[in-house]
Amino acid sequence: MYEREAIQLLKKSLVLPAYDYCLKCSHSFNMLDARGAISVTERTAYIARVRNLARKCARAYLKQREDMGFPLLKK
């Protein structure tokens, strides 16, 4: 659910809210892993999904800052 919401937000160029949902995905994974609710093979797949989502958020953030001309960057 969190992953779908993050992807939808990224499609709307809402990077920071999407990153919040990425963090919720990571937290959900950690809770499941701590409870032993996922197997070793599922664990690898979950980690990859969270990593890919974080990568998409980072790329969208970089693109957003680039489009703005990196306003906080000292010249």
Helices and strands as residue ranges (DSSP letters): H 2-11, H 15-35, H 40-67
